[in-house]
Amino acid sequence: MAADRQPKEQRVEAVERALTLLEAFADGADRLSLAELAKQTGYYRSTILRLAASLQRMGYLHRDADGCYRLGPTLWRLGSQYQRAFRLADYIRPALVEISGETGESAAFYVREGDQRVVLYRVNSDRPTRHHIEEGSALPLDRGAGGRILTVHTSGDDEHADQIRAQGFYVSDGERSPEAGAVAVPVFGMNGEFIGALGVVGPRHRMGADNHRAIADLLLRHAEKIGAQLGGR
């Protein structure tokens, strides 16, 4: 019967294509040429030009004098509103500063967005040799300590899920980047709701096995404190 049928998913192709164009910057690229956008999206250059023109008018893209594109101020404004609405920054940022200060490495907080993890907040180490990524960068979900934590506490689709949940943290050694090692733990809020992943990442030669437990314990203490501040127990 017609009443039993599920409604079809409503989609607007032009909107999805425009958003795909913006997603081309998700890996942290500051500027992309028309050719680079075409390669990443698979769209014809003529299509990109039409989409980009609309995005420029709305402030989502900006085209420099040399023809390269970069993200526009509207995204910065919306991103700022998103972070304010979350109100996690008041609790997460101070923790990241302390964690980075104690370990000497970069500290970050990740959330899951679809099949990626997003660096929502980050404090980069001030050491000359460090692992550096900007806030807002999108990274793979299936590799790295933060990605593993997000996966097992959302979809659970990970062969090591039971072990990760049992030990309460995950250590990666060159999983996403061959030069980096990381440790991450889950953060829970009110009613045990999973909020995101808290992690430390640094060069592999400084993230050896002898440091893993100490870093994990530090992260777990901060995760528990953040959880309590968010209304958890």
DAVEN-V303937 format. One record per residue. N is the residue number from 0. PHI is phi in whole degrees, 0 to 359 (NA if undefined). OMEGA is omega in radians with two decimals (none if undefined). Layout:
n->N phi->PHI omega->OMEGA
n->N phi->PHI omega->OMEGA
//
This chain:
n->0 phi->NA omega->-3.09
n->1 phi->296 omega->-3.10
n->2 phi->294 omega->-3.11
n->3 phi->273 omega->-3.09
n->4 phi->284 omega->3.08
n->5 phi->284 omega->3.12
n->6 phi->297 omega->3.12
n->7 phi->291 omega->3.09
n->8 phi->294 omega->3.14
n->9 phi->275 omega->-3.11
n->10 phi->222 omega->3.04
n->11 phi->243 omega->-3.00
n->12 phi->301 omega->-3.11
n->13 phi->297 omega->3.12
n->14 phi->294 omega->-3.14
n->15 phi->296 omega->3.10
n->16 phi->293 omega->3.12
n->17 phi->297 omega->3.13
n->18 phi->292 omega->3.07
n->19 phi->297 omega->3.11
n->20 phi->297 omega->3.11
n->21 phi->292 omega->-3.14
n->22 phi->295 omega->3.12
n->23 phi->299 omega->-3.14
n->24 phi->268 omega->-3.00
n->25 phi->294 omega->-3.13
n->26 phi->275 omega->3.07
n->27 phi->100 omega->3.14
n->28 phi->295 omega->3.11
n->29 phi->282 omega->-3.09
n->30 phi->219 omega->3.10
n->31 phi->224 omega->3.09
n->32 phi->279 omega->3.10
n->33 phi->300 omega->3.13
n->34 phi->296 omega->3.13
n->35 phi->292 omega->3.09
n->36 phi->295 omega->3.12
n->37 phi->296 omega->-3.14
n->38 phi->294 omega->-3.07
n->39 phi->285 omega->-3.07
n->40 phi->264 omega->-3.06
n->41 phi->80 omega->-3.14
n->42 phi->272 omega->3.02
n->43 phi->293 omega->-3.14
n->44 phi->299 omega->3.13
n->45 phi->297 omega->3.10
n->46 phi->294 omega->3.14
n->47 phi->298 omega->-3.13
n->48 phi->299 omega->3.12
n->49 phi->293 omega->3.13
n->50 phi->296 omega->-3.10
n->51 phi->297 omega->3.13
n->52 phi->298 omega->3.11
n->53 phi->293 omega->3.13
n->54 phi->295 omega->3.08
n->55 phi->295 omega->-3.12
n->56 phi->298 omega->-3.13
n->57 phi->268 omega->3.09
n->58 phi->84 omega->-3.13
n->59 phi->274 omega->3.08
n->60 phi->227 omega->3.03
n->61 phi->227 omega->3.11
n->62 phi->253 omega->-3.14
n->63 phi->284 omega->-3.09
n->64 phi->299 omega->-3.13
n->65 phi->275 omega->3.09
n->66 phi->94 omega->3.12
n->67 phi->282 omega->-3.12
n->68 phi->253 omega->2.99
n->69 phi->218 omega->-3.12
n->70 phi->295 omega->-3.07
n->71 phi->267 omega->-3.05
n->72 phi->293 omega->3.14
n->73 phi->298 omega->3.13
n->74 phi->294 omega->3.08
n->75 phi->297 omega->-3.14
n->76 phi->296 omega->3.13
n->77 phi->294 omega->3.10
n->78 phi->297 omega->3.12
n->79 phi->295 omega->3.10
n->80 phi->295 omega->3.12
n->81 phi->299 omega->-3.13
n->82 phi->293 omega->3.12
n->83 phi->296 omega->-3.13
n->84 phi->295 omega->3.13
n->85 phi->297 omega->-3.10
n->86 phi->58 omega->3.06
n->87 phi->283 omega->-3.04
n->88 phi->303 omega->-3.12
n->89 phi->300 omega->-3.10
n->90 phi->255 omega->-3.05
n->91 phi->283 omega->-3.05
n->92 phi->300 omega->3.11
n->93 phi->300 omega->3.12
n->94 phi->295 omega->3.14
n->95 phi->297 omega->3.11
n->96 phi->298 omega->3.14
n->97 phi->294 omega->-3.12
n->98 phi->297 omega->3.13
n->99 phi->296 omega->3.13
n->100 phi->295 omega->-3.12
n->101 phi->286 omega->-3.08
n->102 phi->266 omega->-3.06
n->103 phi->78 omega->-3.12
n->104 phi->245 omega->3.11
n->105 phi->284 omega->3.13
n->106 phi->236 omega->-3.06
n->107 phi->213 omega->3.05
n->108 phi->236 omega->-3.06
n->109 phi->246 omega->2.99
n->110 phi->233 omega->-3.14
n->111 phi->268 omega->3.03
n->112 phi->231 omega->-3.11
n->113 phi->65 omega->-3.14
n->114 phi->259 omega->3.10
n->115 phi->228 omega->2.97
n->116 phi->247 omega->-3.10
n->117 phi->248 omega->3.07
n->118 phi->282 omega->-3.08
n->119 phi->286 omega->3.10
n->120 phi->224 omega->-3.13
n->121 phi->203 omega->2.98
n->122 phi->239 omega->-3.13
n->123 phi->278 omega->3.11
n->124 phi->300 omega->3.09
n->125 phi->263 omega->3.11
n->126 phi->284 omega->-3.12
n->127 phi->304 omega->3.08
n->128 phi->257 omega->-3.03
n->129 phi->206 omega->3.03
n->130 phi->259 omega->-2.99
n->131 phi->235 omega->3.04
n->132 phi->218 omega->-3.12
n->133 phi->272 omega->3.04
n->134 phi->300 omega->-3.13
n->135 phi->94 omega->3.14
n->136 phi->293 omega->3.09
n->137 phi->256 omega->-3.08
n->138 phi->235 omega->3.12
n->139 phi->299 omega->3.13
n->140 phi->272 omega->-3.02
n->141 phi->266 omega->3.13
n->142 phi->219 omega->3.12
n->143 phi->94 omega->-3.07
n->144 phi->299 omega->-3.13
n->145 phi->299 omega->3.14
n->146 phi->296 omega->3.13
n->147 phi->297 omega->3.13
n->148 phi->298 omega->3.13
n->149 phi->298 omega->-3.10
n->150 phi->296 omega->-3.04
n->151 phi->289 omega->-3.13
n->152 phi->259 omega->3.04
n->153 phi->238 omega->-3.12
n->154 phi->269 omega->-3.10
n->155 phi->75 omega->-3.06
n->156 phi->275 omega->-3.14
n->157 phi->209 omega->-3.07
n->158 phi->295 omega->-3.14
n->159 phi->255 omega->-3.01
n->160 phi->304 omega->-3.10
n->161 phi->298 omega->-3.13
n->162 phi->294 omega->-3.12
n->163 phi->295 omega->3.13
n->164 phi->296 omega->-3.10
n->165 phi->294 omega->-3.08
n->166 phi->276 omega->3.04
n->167 phi->83 omega->3.11
n->168 phi->203 omega->3.09
n->169 phi->219 omega->3.12
n->170 phi->246 omega->3.05
n->171 phi->244 omega->-3.11
n->172 phi->231 omega->3.14
n->173 phi->74 omega->-3.11
n->174 phi->293 omega->-3.12
n->175 phi->271 omega->3.11
n->176 phi->235 omega->-3.09
n->177 phi->297 omega->-3.13
n->178 phi->265 omega->-2.99
n->179 phi->239 omega->3.01
n->180 phi->235 omega->-3.08
n->181 phi->208 omega->3.03
n->182 phi->227 omega->3.14
n->183 phi->217 omega->3.12
n->184 phi->225 omega->3.09
n->185 phi->278 omega->3.04
n->186 phi->240 omega->-3.14
n->187 phi->244 omega->3.13
n->188 phi->248 omega->-3.11
n->189 phi->300 omega->3.13
n->190 phi->59 omega->3.11
n->191 phi->72 omega->-3.13
n->192 phi->290 omega->3.12
n->193 phi->288 omega->-3.08
n->194 phi->258 omega->-3.09
n->195 phi->174 omega->-3.10
n->196 phi->244 omega->3.11
n->197 phi->252 omega->-3.04
n->198 phi->214 omega->3.04
n->199 phi->238 omega->3.13
n->200 phi->222 omega->-3.13
n->201 phi->198 omega->3.10
n->202 phi->302 omega->-3.04
n->203 phi->300 omega->-3.09
n->204 phi->291 omega->3.08
n->205 phi->253 omega->-3.11
n->206 phi->247 omega->-3.11
n->207 phi->286 omega->-3.09
n->208 phi->301 omega->-3.11
n->209 phi->290 omega->3.14
n->210 phi->261 omega->-3.00
n->211 phi->302 omega->-3.07
n->212 phi->296 omega->-3.13
n->213 phi->296 omega->3.12
n->214 phi->293 omega->3.12
n->215 phi->299 omega->3.13
n->216 phi->298 omega->3.11
n->217 phi->298 omega->3.14
n->218 phi->296 omega->-3.14
n->219 phi->297 omega->3.11
n->220 phi->297 omega->-3.14
n->221 phi->290 omega->3.11
n->222 phi->298 omega->3.11
n->223 phi->295 omega->3.13
n->224 phi->295 omega->3.12
n->225 phi->298 omega->3.12
n->226 phi->301 omega->3.13
n->227 phi->295 omega->3.12
n->228 phi->294 omega->3.14
n->229 phi->272 omega->3.09
n->230 phi->102 omega->3.11
n->231 phi->278 omega->3.13
n->232 phi->250 omega->none
//
